[in-house]
């Protein structure tokens, strides 16, 4: 994982990010402070970079739900999901 984070303008230099820089940096810092136990156990020399990568993947999935087909939730009604049971005749 790279120690440099790419910002909202595509630059890896935070001073070039503009107004979104503060919000994005805060988002990454917050995520780095709240890594899940399994993310912590995987270990990382740079929790900020790990958090930035996690958020980037999350953003990709949010922008394109088909980016990770095995994680897409199906939206079905209970009638579509269950086979009707016929009463004994």
C-alpha positions as CSV (number, residue, x, y, z in Angstrom):
1,X,0.0,0.0,0.0
2,X,1.3,3.5,-0.8
3,X,1.7,6.0,1.9
4,X,0.3,8.7,-0.4
5,X,-3.4,9.3,-0.7
6,X,-4.9,10.5,-3.9
7,X,-7.4,13.3,-3.3
8,X,-10.6,14.4,-4.9
9,X,-8.8,16.2,-7.7
10,X,-6.7,13.2,-8.6
11,X,-3.5,14.8,-7.1
12,X,-1.6,13.1,-4.3
13,X,-0.7,16.6,-3.0
14,X,-3.3,17.7,-0.3
15,X,-2.5,21.3,-0.9
16,X,-3.9,20.9,-4.4
17,X,-7.2,19.3,-3.3
18,X,-9.1,22.5,-2.6
19,X,-12.2,22.7,-0.4
20,X,-12.8,18.9,-0.3
21,X,-9.4,18.3,1.2
22,X,-10.4,18.9,4.8
23,X,-13.5,16.7,4.6
24,X,-11.6,13.9,2.8
25,X,-8.7,14.0,5.3
26,X,-11.2,13.9,8.2
27,X,-13.0,11.0,6.7
28,X,-9.7,9.0,6.3
29,X,-8.6,9.9,9.8
30,X,-11.9,8.8,11.3
31,X,-11.8,5.5,9.4
32,X,-8.1,4.9,10.4
33,X,-9.1,5.4,14.0
34,X,-12.0,2.9,13.8
35,X,-10.5,0.0,11.9
36,X,-12.5,-3.2,12.4
37,X,-10.9,-6.0,14.5
38,X,-10.2,-8.1,11.4
39,X,-8.6,-5.1,9.6
40,X,-6.4,-4.4,12.7
41,X,-5.4,-8.1,12.9
42,X,-4.3,-8.0,9.2
43,X,-1.7,-5.5,10.3
44,X,-0.6,-2.3,8.6
45,X,2.5,-0.1,8.8
46,X,0.2,2.8,7.8
47,X,-3.4,2.7,9.1
48,X,-4.2,6.0,7.2
49,X,-3.2,4.4,3.9
50,X,-5.2,1.2,4.8
51,X,-8.2,3.4,5.7
52,X,-7.8,5.4,2.4
53,X,-7.7,2.1,0.4
54,X,-10.8,0.8,2.2
55,X,-12.7,4.0,1.6
56,X,-11.6,4.1,-2.1
57,X,-12.9,0.5,-2.6
58,X,-16.2,1.4,-0.8
59,X,-16.6,4.5,-3.0
60,X,-16.1,2.4,-6.1
61,X,-18.7,-0.1,-4.9
62,X,-21.1,2.7,-4.1
63,X,-20.6,4.3,-7.6
64,X,-20.8,1.0,-9.4
65,X,-22.6,-1.8,-7.5
66,X,-21.6,-4.3,-10.2
67,X,-17.9,-3.6,-9.4
68,X,-18.1,-6.5,-6.9
69,X,-20.9,-8.8,-8.1
70,X,-20.5,-11.2,-5.2
71,X,-21.4,-8.5,-2.7
72,X,-24.5,-7.1,-4.5
73,X,-27.6,-7.5,-2.5
74,X,-30.7,-8.9,-4.2
75,X,-33.9,-7.1,-3.7
76,X,-36.7,-9.7,-3.7
77,X,-40.1,-9.9,-2.0
78,X,-40.8,-12.8,0.4
79,X,-43.0,-14.4,-2.3
80,X,-40.1,-14.4,-4.8
81,X,-37.6,-15.8,-2.3
82,X,-39.7,-18.6,-0.8
83,X,-41.4,-21.6,-2.3
84,X,-45.1,-21.7,-1.3
85,X,-46.0,-24.7,0.9
86,X,-49.2,-26.4,-0.1
87,X,-51.4,-27.5,2.8
88,X,-51.8,-31.2,3.2
89,X,-54.7,-32.4,1.1
